[in-house]
Each structure stands twice: as structure tokens, then as C-alpha cells.
Amino acid sequence: AAIGECMIELSADPDGRWRMNFAGDTFNALWTMRALLPRSVPADYVSAFGDDPFSAIQIAFLAESGIGTAASPRLAGARPGLYAITLDGHERSFTYWRSDSAARRLADDEDLLATSLESRRLILFSGITLAILEPEGRRKLLRRLAGARATGTRIAFDPNYRPPLWPDAEAARRAMNEALAVADIALPTFPDEQQLFGDPDRQATARRMISAGVGEVVVK
């Protein structure tokens, strides 16, 4: 299972038309794993979804890709987050509309979340998963991840630090450290870690995470 926000992605063609896709950090990882694994291995995207037409298209796209949604709630009046990609020469820029995304409420119902995470071999979440949640939702998620880990599930964490999603760096550092405490695998990106924690080199990033109790670290 992967936990987070699958967003609507709009990208412009050279002729000015826009194409709609679905993407997100943990979703992209799960989509790739789904493609590499036999269909006998179940894969679910744990989030929260709306009841609008775009949410219906999104859920259908997941199903067509062999990805379930476990016990993820369907929220009345909610909708997916959205971002658009524009090009300036070869440089891409991103504009986001996600403040009322349904995924921000993925941990509101802790019982549904626990059901979605039950009996997993592997669960992936990220710093973006943490950043979109309110503090209480973040606490619920980390509590349920710790519970899953205690029953034998391996937990993978990609810090994926995005400063605009956090109120300040200290809040991000605190949440990242709490996440490392429940992780078996960490997948940090060095420039992010250098920016947030001041790590002088990749080895320092790896040592810091190993000292936090993470058994396997891949510094990207």
C-alpha cells in the first residue's frame, strides 16, 4: 500500500490543448511497483476521495491500472487536488490547487485508516503525505503506521521535503523525525535533507537516519 495524494495533472501540448493525467509522489511509486509485480500481489492506494465526476474518473483509472483503494473514504462535496505544468523553454513550472483536496482528510477516520493498512507486507508514505495533513491527522497516521509495523509490516518513508507545504522548517523537521521513528526503509533526496537538516554530505544523511533506527537507507 501507498498513502498520500493522487492529483489531477494538466499538461499543455504544443498546440495549446491540455491533457489530463493523474500523478503524485507515492502514487507514482505504487503505479511503478504495480507494473513490476504480478497481479496476484494486491496493491492499494490509501487516500480519501471526493464524490465529484473527476474523483469517479480517478478511481476508475486506479482500478484499470490494477490498483485498489482499500477502505479509503469517499467524502461528500470533496474533490481531488489539481496541478498544471507549464513550460518556459525546457524548464517546467508547476501551479497547484490543492487546499481543499479530499486527500487532506485521509486520516480523519482512524478506523478506516487502520482497516486500509491491515496485513500489509509493505507500506510507503512520504513527507508530502505528512505535509497535507493537519497535526491531528498526522498523529493518527503515524500511530497507525507504528501499529502496522508492530505486526510485521515493513514501513518505507520518502521524506520528499517541499517547503511551501509546511508552515515552517521546524514543523517539517519535527514531523520528519517522527516519521523516521516508525520507518524500516528511508529514501531521502540529499538536496532536500541538506536544505532541511544542514547535512554536509550524503554519508551524514545516512548516518543520521540510521541513528534514528532506520535499518535501510537509500540516499538519492
Secondary structure as GFF3:
##gff-version 3
##sequence-region A 1 220
A	DSSP	beta_strand	2	3	.	.	.	ID=ss1
A	DSSP	beta_strand	7	12	.	.	.	ID=ss2
A	DSSP	beta_strand	18	23	.	.	.	ID=ss3
A	DSSP	alpha_helix	25	36	.	.	.	ID=ss4
A	DSSP	beta_strand	45	46	.	.	.	ID=ss5
A	DSSP	beta_strand	49	50	.	.	.	ID=ss6
A	DSSP	alpha_helix	53	64	.	.	.	ID=ss7
A	DSSP	beta_strand	74	75	.	.	.	ID=ss8
A	DSSP	beta_strand	82	88	.	.	.	ID=ss9
A	DSSP	beta_strand	91	97	.	.	.	ID=ss10
A	DSSP	three_ten_helix	102	105	.	.	.	ID=ss11
A	DSSP	alpha_helix	110	117	.	.	.	ID=ss12
A	DSSP	beta_strand	122	126	.	.	.	ID=ss13
A	DSSP	alpha_helix	127	131	.	.	.	ID=ss14
A	DSSP	alpha_helix	135	150	.	.	.	ID=ss15
A	DSSP	beta_strand	154	158	.	.	.	ID=ss16
A	DSSP	three_ten_helix	163	165	.	.	.	ID=ss17
A	DSSP	alpha_helix	169	180	.	.	.	ID=ss18
A	DSSP	beta_strand	185	186	.	.	.	ID=ss19
A	DSSP	alpha_helix	190	197	.	.	.	ID=ss20
A	DSSP	alpha_helix	202	211	.	.	.	ID=ss21
A	DSSP	beta_strand	216	217	.	.	.	ID=ss22
###
